[in-house]
Amino acid sequence: MLAFVLPLILAACSGSEDAGRGLYTKFCASCHGTNLEGQPDWMQRLPSGRLPAPPHNADGHTWHHSDEQLLIMIRDGLEAIAPGYETDMPTFADVLSDEEIMDILEYIKSTWPKRERDYQQARSLPSKD
C-alpha cells in the first residue's frame, strides 16, 4: 500500500531543501552530524551491541535505500524494516509529518554526488510487480 501512497506523499511535499536543512539541523544533526558525517567509528558496535549513528553523506549507506524504506525507518523505526534490530534512533511519527521527513531526505540527497543520487532514485521507482 505504501508503494501506492509514497508517490502521492512525494508530490504533496514541498521538496524544499532549505526546509529540510533546517529540520535536519533540529532533529538529526545531533547524532548524524552537522555535515552528515555520522558518529565516529559508526561501523563498530558500542558496548550496548548497537551501532553508532551512520553518516548520511555519500560515505554512508543511506543512498542504498529507497525513499519508502527511509520514510518508514525515520517515521516508524528501523525495526519496522528489520524486525528485532535494536537501535538508539528514536522514531519520529509523533514529531515529524511524512512531508517533513521527505523534506529532510531531499536535503540529504542534495548533498550526494550524481552516482549515489541516481542509484537511490532507481531504488525508489515503483516496482513493476
C-alpha positions as CSV (number, residue, x, y, z in Angstrom):
1,M,0.0,0.0,0.0
2,L,2.8,2.4,0.9
3,A,4.2,1.9,-2.6
4,F,1.0,3.4,-3.9
5,V,0.8,6.2,-1.3
6,L,4.5,7.3,-1.5
7,P,4.3,9.0,-4.9
8,L,1.3,11.0,-3.5
9,I,3.4,11.9,-0.5
10,L,6.3,13.0,-2.7
11,A,4.0,15.0,-4.9
12,A,2.4,16.7,-1.9
13,C,5.7,17.6,0.0
14,S,7.3,20.9,-0.6
15,G,10.5,19.3,-1.6
16,S,12.3,22.2,-0.1
17,E,16.0,21.5,0.5
18,D,16.1,24.7,2.7
19,A,13.2,23.4,4.9
20,G,14.8,20.0,5.0
21,R,18.2,21.5,6.0
22,G,16.5,23.3,9.0
23,L,14.6,20.2,10.1
24,Y,17.8,18.1,9.7
25,T,19.7,20.5,11.9
26,K,17.0,20.5,14.5
27,F,16.2,16.8,14.6
28,C,19.1,14.8,13.1
29,A,22.4,16.7,13.3
30,S,23.0,16.0,17.0
31,C,23.5,12.3,16.2
32,H,24.2,12.2,12.4
33,G,26.5,15.2,12.4
34,T,26.2,18.8,11.2
35,N,27.8,17.8,7.9
36,L,26.0,14.5,7.7
37,E,29.3,12.8,8.7
38,G,27.8,10.4,11.3
39,Q,29.3,9.4,14.6
40,P,33.0,8.3,14.9
41,D,33.5,4.6,14.2
42,W,30.0,4.2,13.0
43,M,30.6,0.7,11.8
44,Q,31.9,-0.5,15.2
45,R,29.4,-1.8,17.7
46,L,29.0,0.1,21.0
47,P,29.2,-1.8,24.4
48,S,25.4,-2.0,24.1
49,G,25.8,-4.0,20.9
50,R,24.1,-1.2,18.9
51,L,25.8,0.7,16.1
52,P,26.5,4.5,16.3
53,A,24.6,6.8,14.0
54,P,25.8,6.4,10.4
55,P,26.7,9.2,8.1
56,H,24.1,10.4,5.6
57,N,26.6,11.7,3.2
58,A,28.0,9.5,0.3
59,D,30.3,7.7,2.7
60,G,27.3,6.1,4.5
61,H,24.7,3.7,3.2
62,T,21.6,5.9,3.3
63,W,21.6,6.1,-0.5
64,H,21.3,2.3,-0.7
65,H,17.7,2.6,0.5
66,S,14.6,3.6,-1.3
67,D,12.5,6.7,-0.3
68,E,9.9,4.3,1.0
69,Q,12.3,2.5,3.2
70,L,13.9,5.7,4.5
71,L,10.5,7.2,5.3
72,I,9.5,4.1,7.2
73,M,12.8,3.9,9.1
74,I,12.6,7.6,10.2
75,R,8.9,7.6,11.0
76,D,8.4,4.1,12.5
77,G,11.9,3.0,13.4
78,L,14.4,0.6,11.8
79,E,12.6,-2.3,13.4
80,A,9.7,-1.7,11.0
81,I,12.0,-2.8,8.2
82,A,14.3,-5.2,10.1
83,P,12.3,-6.8,13.0
84,G,14.3,-7.4,16.0
85,Y,17.1,-4.9,15.1
86,E,17.9,-2.8,18.1
87,T,19.0,0.8,17.6
88,D,19.3,4.0,19.6
89,M,17.5,6.0,16.9
90,P,14.1,7.3,18.1
91,T,11.0,7.2,15.9
92,F,9.6,10.5,14.6
93,A,6.0,9.6,13.8
94,D,4.7,11.8,16.6
95,V,7.2,14.6,15.8
96,L,7.5,15.0,12.0
97,S,4.9,14.7,9.3
98,D,5.7,12.5,6.2
99,E,6.2,15.7,4.2
100,E,8.7,17.0,6.7
101,I,10.6,13.7,6.6
102,M,10.6,13.8,2.8
103,D,12.0,17.4,3.0
104,I,14.8,16.1,5.2
105,L,15.5,13.4,2.8
106,E,15.5,15.9,-0.1
107,Y,18.2,17.9,1.7
108,I,20.3,14.8,2.4
109,K,20.0,13.6,-1.2
110,S,21.0,17.1,-2.4
111,T,24.5,16.6,-0.9
112,W,25.2,13.3,-2.7
113,P,27.2,13.0,-5.9
114,K,25.3,12.1,-9.1
115,R,26.2,8.4,-8.9
116,E,24.6,8.0,-5.4
117,R,21.6,10.1,-6.3
118,D,21.0,8.1,-9.5
119,Y,21.3,4.8,-7.6
120,Q,18.9,5.9,-4.9
121,Q,16.4,7.3,-7.3
122,A,16.4,4.0,-9.2
123,R,15.8,2.1,-5.9
124,S,12.8,4.5,-5.3
125,L,11.0,3.7,-8.5
126,P,7.7,1.8,-8.1
127,S,8.2,-1.9,-8.7
128,K,6.6,-3.5,-11.8
129,D,5.1,-6.4,-9.9
